[in-house]
Amino acid sequence: MNTRRQLGEFLQSRRSQLRPEDVGVTTYGGRRRVPGLRREELALLAGVSASYYSRLEQGQASNASPEVLDALAGALNLNEAERRHLHELAGGSRRGARRRPAPERVSPATRQLIATVGDVPVVVLGRYIDVLAWNPPGHALYAGHLAPDAPDTPRQRPNMARLLFLDAHTRDLYADWTAKARAVVANLRVATGRHPDDPLLAALLGELTLKSPEFATMWADYRVKAGGDAVYEMRHPLVGTMHVTQQTLRISDDQVVVAATTEPGSPSHAAMTLLVHNALTSRTPASQDPRHDAPVRT
């Protein structure tokens, strides 16, 4: 994942989605040959030379200062997540190759947290949106068709992007699958800025691009999103349809806790209560053993 190329592609994608009237650029009629703003128009808005901006888009410049990046972000009307992603891409092109990140593990404190909220579906996601841990309700909500201990083996951990694009069960969970899929792709974009030289991330993106034309199309859109809360209509095979709020809480640079809640007193809450009760009462003695929640060694 060449960071200079990623930086140029990100700038080009955002520029192509801006209309002149969105940023106060005056046009004088006639047919425009490119979608969105022209390079020279964006350069003028950002206060940089057109030739320098062209080199950035073409992946031929690696010394953009924070001030220039902020000017470009302002000209492109980037949101906070997109602005941060732009700086991370530019920083990656200056840093060069980095060491491969260490295997991920869940801290004892995080495992205590997910055990404490045992009546709320919770999953812990890592830098590649791998499932690092889940409690029984989280397993039942998102992937009851998988083995409960699947996250315990680093090389075989479920990956939310793979499940969403390549697993029929997970696709069927979401009434608006496209909205959920776009959110997952946008979060992967954030990961590429933080880990531009990660071979495992590159392998995941390559696999999804080859196996899913839908992923390839969404990936080319260059949307960026960092966490946040969202409400999804989920169609669970055991308890039916629920409107579920997925709340994302960041616990480290690369790990988040996702908690699934429903509106108290609603039919969705009743359905979720039934699902959680079933998950907790169907646990095997082995899974109830406190040693089962010992930190994963990698």
Legacy VTK file of the C-alpha trace (Angstrom):
# vtk DataFile Version 3.0
C-alpha trace
ASCII
DATASET POLYDATA
POINTS 298 float
0.000 0.000 0.000
2.156 2.880 -1.294
1.312 5.857 0.890
2.198 8.487 -1.721
-0.169 6.812 -4.168
-2.855 6.536 -1.476
-2.442 10.213 -0.631
-2.828 11.203 -4.283
-5.841 8.950 -4.818
-7.525 10.284 -1.693
-7.043 13.896 -2.786
-8.286 13.139 -6.286
-11.372 11.327 -5.015
-12.353 14.170 -2.690
-11.685 16.788 -5.388
-13.845 14.937 -7.917
-16.780 14.994 -5.503
-16.744 18.760 -4.991
-18.778 20.924 -7.345
-17.561 24.473 -8.073
-20.695 25.933 -6.497
-20.006 23.981 -3.277
-16.897 26.064 -2.596
-17.764 29.364 -4.277
-15.805 28.853 -7.500
-17.273 30.884 -10.353
-17.746 29.114 -13.676
-18.589 30.692 -16.992
-20.684 28.057 -18.662
-19.493 25.521 -21.156
-18.931 21.817 -20.690
-16.460 20.827 -17.973
-14.326 17.852 -18.955
-13.641 16.609 -15.421
-16.033 15.786 -12.548
-15.789 18.140 -9.621
-13.089 20.775 -9.248
-10.105 21.109 -11.531
-6.668 20.736 -9.981
-5.824 24.369 -10.527
-9.103 25.462 -8.922
-8.408 23.449 -5.786
-4.801 24.653 -5.659
-6.018 28.250 -5.812
-8.476 27.655 -2.979
-5.763 26.067 -0.839
-3.170 28.731 -1.641
-0.604 26.376 -3.185
0.823 26.244 -6.678
-0.989 24.140 -9.241
2.223 22.319 -10.146
2.911 21.370 -6.519
-0.651 20.142 -6.002
-0.403 18.092 -9.212
2.722 16.403 -7.879
0.884 15.512 -4.675
-1.958 13.886 -6.610
0.501 12.033 -8.822
2.375 10.618 -5.818
5.538 12.549 -6.667
5.796 14.701 -3.524
6.274 13.592 0.067
7.024 16.784 1.963
3.623 18.369 2.461
3.694 20.406 5.669
0.890 20.277 8.260
-0.060 23.805 7.204
-0.423 22.789 3.546
-2.421 19.712 4.531
-4.761 21.810 6.671
-5.217 24.237 3.777
-6.072 21.373 1.432
-8.441 19.877 4.004
-10.225 23.205 4.315
-10.486 23.651 0.555
-11.876 20.118 0.209
-14.392 20.560 3.058
-13.032 17.467 4.798
-14.628 16.324 8.037
-12.492 15.626 11.102
-11.989 11.929 10.303
-10.992 12.733 6.720
-8.651 15.506 7.843
-6.915 13.150 10.280
-6.659 10.484 7.566
-5.030 13.009 5.208
-2.379 13.846 7.824
-1.759 10.154 8.549
-1.258 9.369 4.861
1.160 12.254 4.476
2.985 11.209 7.627
3.271 7.659 6.343
4.905 8.831 3.122
7.520 10.711 5.164
8.178 7.892 7.622
8.883 5.210 5.038
8.628 1.524 5.892
7.752 0.647 9.475
8.078 -2.523 11.455
5.265 -5.011 11.293
2.865 -4.434 14.216
2.961 -7.000 16.989
0.132 -9.565 17.222
-2.895 -8.147 19.005
-4.079 -9.210 22.410
-6.835 -8.080 24.752
-5.767 -6.657 28.084
-7.075 -8.110 31.356
-8.802 -4.775 32.055
-10.728 -4.978 28.783
-11.770 -8.558 29.513
-13.009 -7.428 32.915
-15.008 -4.700 31.194
-16.798 -7.031 28.787
-17.463 -9.505 31.609
-19.012 -6.734 33.721
-21.539 -5.813 31.008
-22.548 -9.441 30.549
-26.159 -8.605 29.696
-25.164 -6.327 26.792
-23.786 -7.731 23.507
-20.159 -6.577 23.275
-17.300 -7.274 20.866
-13.709 -6.039 20.917
-12.325 -5.207 17.469
-8.679 -4.770 16.529
-6.701 -2.855 13.931
-8.048 -4.935 11.003
-11.607 -5.188 12.439
-10.728 -8.670 13.670
-12.862 -9.879 16.580
-10.377 -10.065 19.453
-12.999 -10.992 22.051
-16.744 -11.092 22.609
-19.065 -11.947 25.442
-21.768 -14.619 24.955
-24.477 -12.094 23.928
-22.062 -10.470 21.463
-21.286 -13.839 19.937
-25.000 -14.678 19.740
-25.901 -11.358 18.111
-23.207 -11.118 15.465
-21.990 -14.612 14.717
-23.881 -17.338 16.530
-23.091 -19.674 13.628
-19.380 -19.537 14.518
-17.620 -21.280 17.382
-17.779 -19.245 20.629
-14.008 -19.519 21.078
-13.176 -18.416 17.516
-11.498 -15.141 18.647
-9.097 -17.052 20.901
-6.924 -18.247 17.994
-5.150 -15.227 16.434
-4.747 -16.735 12.964
-8.403 -17.804 12.814
-10.130 -14.817 14.366
-13.374 -13.729 12.685
-12.995 -10.528 10.712
-16.018 -8.239 10.493
-15.227 -7.131 6.946
-14.864 -10.721 5.713
-18.078 -11.713 7.465
-20.012 -8.772 6.085
-18.919 -9.193 2.465
-18.328 -12.941 2.197
-20.590 -14.623 4.788
-24.254 -15.098 3.870
-25.398 -15.259 7.498
-23.861 -11.883 8.355
-25.149 -10.245 5.172
-28.674 -11.318 6.083
-28.400 -9.745 9.543
-28.658 -6.209 8.174
-31.787 -4.901 6.469
-29.725 -2.057 5.015
-26.627 -4.087 4.255
-25.166 -1.359 2.050
-25.111 1.207 4.863
-23.323 -1.190 7.199
-20.890 -2.263 4.482
-19.971 1.340 3.668
-19.295 2.025 7.343
-16.974 -0.987 7.581
-15.090 0.015 4.426
-14.728 3.565 5.715
-13.225 2.251 8.956
-10.743 0.150 6.990
-9.690 3.357 5.221
-8.735 4.774 8.595
-6.644 1.661 9.269
-4.654 2.135 6.054
-3.591 5.598 7.215
-2.420 4.268 10.567
-0.758 1.125 9.206
0.248 1.864 5.592
2.924 -0.850 5.468
1.090 -3.634 7.290
1.252 -6.821 5.160
-1.701 -8.441 6.936
-3.898 -5.422 6.246
-2.746 -5.369 2.616
-3.571 -9.085 2.319
-7.055 -8.528 3.767
-7.782 -5.685 1.346
-6.488 -7.735 -1.582
-8.622 -10.717 -0.636
-11.782 -8.639 -0.287
-11.133 -6.811 -3.563
-10.714 -10.090 -5.448
-13.641 -11.916 -3.863
-16.204 -9.115 -3.625
-16.953 -6.709 -6.482
-19.116 -4.760 -4.020
-16.122 -4.207 -1.756
-13.966 -3.150 -4.696
-16.546 -0.544 -5.719
-16.932 0.837 -2.189
-13.170 0.867 -1.628
-12.681 3.015 -4.726
-15.054 5.611 -3.226
-12.465 6.557 -0.560
-14.887 7.227 2.260
-13.345 7.637 5.703
-15.037 7.065 9.032
-13.697 6.666 12.546
-16.072 4.932 14.925
-19.200 6.672 16.138
-22.690 5.397 16.878
-25.171 4.052 14.341
-28.622 2.464 14.409
-29.195 -0.602 12.243
-32.221 -2.762 11.600
-30.968 -6.263 12.321
-32.917 -9.374 11.312
-31.762 -12.042 13.726
-32.654 -15.660 12.865
-33.583 -16.477 16.495
-35.525 -13.433 17.719
-36.529 -11.554 14.585
-36.139 -7.892 13.669
-34.546 -5.391 16.066
-33.422 -1.799 15.802
-29.985 -1.893 17.402
-27.692 0.995 18.311
-24.052 0.042 17.854
-21.901 2.284 20.052
-18.155 2.360 19.466
-15.809 3.135 22.354
-12.096 3.469 21.624
-9.870 1.868 24.253
-6.502 2.213 22.478
-5.054 3.419 19.177
-6.081 0.185 17.454
-8.820 -1.377 19.595
-12.463 -0.478 20.079
-15.324 -1.929 22.090
-18.636 -2.108 20.238
-21.722 -2.369 22.455
-25.172 -3.137 21.041
-28.167 -1.611 22.820
-31.892 -1.174 22.178
-34.464 1.369 23.290
-35.901 0.393 26.696
-39.512 -0.761 26.541
-39.471 -1.261 22.787
-40.167 -4.501 20.890
-36.483 -4.461 19.955
-35.553 -4.411 23.637
-37.813 -7.402 24.313
-36.223 -9.313 21.445
-32.710 -8.431 22.615
-33.550 -9.486 26.180
-34.664 -12.866 24.862
-31.477 -13.252 22.803
-29.253 -12.326 25.763
-31.130 -14.703 28.092
-30.752 -17.524 25.614
-27.023 -16.796 25.184
-26.340 -16.721 28.916
-28.369 -19.802 29.820
-26.984 -21.944 26.997
-23.321 -21.486 27.964
-21.388 -24.699 28.475
-19.595 -25.378 31.780
-16.266 -24.847 29.995
-17.271 -21.372 28.862
-18.418 -20.536 32.424
-14.986 -21.370 33.800
-13.292 -18.029 34.674
-10.077 -19.383 33.217
-11.779 -19.221 29.815
-11.408 -15.423 29.929
-7.659 -15.478 30.528
-5.720 -13.133 28.217
-4.966 -14.592 24.813
-1.254 -15.253 24.398
0.115 -14.473 20.935
LINES 1 299
298 0 1 2 3 4 5 6 7 8 9 10 11 12 13 14 15 16 17 18 19 20 21 22 23 24 25 26 27 28 29 30 31 32 33 34 35 36 37 38 39 40 41 42 43 44 45 46 47 48 49 50 51 52 53 54 55 56 57 58 59 60 61 62 63 64 65 66 67 68 69 70 71 72 73 74 75 76 77 78 79 80 81 82 83 84 85 86 87 88 89 90 91 92 93 94 95 96 97 98 99 100 101 102 103 104 105 106 107 108 109 110 111 112 113 114 115 116 117 118 119 120 121 122 123 124 125 126 127 128 129 130 131 132 133 134 135 136 137 138 139 140 141 142 143 144 145 146 147 148 149 150 151 152 153 154 155 156 157 158 159 160 161 162 163 164 165 166 167 168 169 170 171 172 173 174 175 176 177 178 179 180 181 182 183 184 185 186 187 188 189 190 191 192 193 194 195 196 197 198 199 200 201 202 203 204 205 206 207 208 209 210 211 212 213 214 215 216 217 218 219 220 221 222 223 224 225 226 227 228 229 230 231 232 233 234 235 236 237 238 239 240 241 242 243 244 245 246 247 248 249 250 251 252 253 254 255 256 257 258 259 260 261 262 263 264 265 266 267 268 269 270 271 272 273 274 275 276 277 278 279 280 281 282 283 284 285 286 287 288 289 290 291 292 293 294 295 296 297
